[in-house]
Every structure is written in C-alpha cells, then in structure tokens.
C-alpha cells in the first residue's frame, strides 16, 4: 500500500516568505519548506496497482498553465481544539478546474468521491496541543498574508510516509501543463 496525493509544490521564494511566519504558536509542528504544497486531491492508501492507475489517469489531464497566489490565513479544527493553521489560496478558477480534473481521474480509477468541498490552502503547521486564543491570535496576526503570484507549469503526484516526526513526502511524478 502507498499513500498518495496530487499537489502543486510551493516555489522556494514563496516558501521562504512563509517560513518567516512559522513561529509564535506553542505546540506547533511547522511544515518544512520542502513539504509546502497546495493539495489538489488526496487519494489515501492505495495498492501498487491502483497507484499505477492513478498515475495513468493523471497523465491524461490537459490544461494550460496558470497563476496562483496565497492570500489570508486560517485554521482547521473546532472551538475545543485547533488541529492546523494554514495560508489560504486566492480564488482561482483554473486551480479549481485542475482539482476537479484530479477528482475525476480518481473516480475513473474507482476511488470514492471526496467527502469535503475543495478548499485550497497550504498547511503551515499541525498542532498537537493548542490554546484556542493563541491559535486565533496567530491567524488574526497573519490574515493579511499575500504572496506574489507564481506560474503553475506542472502539478505532481506525491507519496506520503508517516512517522513520529511528521510526514515525509516523495515526488513520484510530475505532469506538465501546456
């Protein structure tokens, strides 16, 4: 079994800007710059055969390159416990279309539809223990975040390997856009 997801890697210059914001939250496990990405579709744990099918389906996606930018900050969780903080992605019709094509590819391979609506973001930290007011203050302090736009010329398939220190991602394949 292999755990897979399709994503846009965050360029180095953008991740450097995000790294300056990765502080001030006790209990946060900050995401290393090389792991920062905008998820298009999480496939989960799949067999090697299914992984090959997903790869083949993603390889058929045809789209023009487009630009995206980061905007705002937020958190996942509830009133009792914040699980993660993130940088938002400016509204982008081409990004939503690409995510939709990745969803279609997953369904063609027989995977179940995503349960949640697509919400593009870059996870900056996971929180094991969070103090709600501190997490809310961090989000408020970073809600004006705005990156320069970058051109998306490709998307990628990654494998994810879980450990006590967090996830390690490996690039499996890149799919160019026109």
Helices and strands as residue ranges (DSSP letters): E 2-9, H 12-19, E 28-30, G 33-35, E 37-46, H 48-59, E 66-68, E 70-77, E 82-89, H 93-108, E 121-127, H 132-142, E 150-152, E 154-163, E 166-176
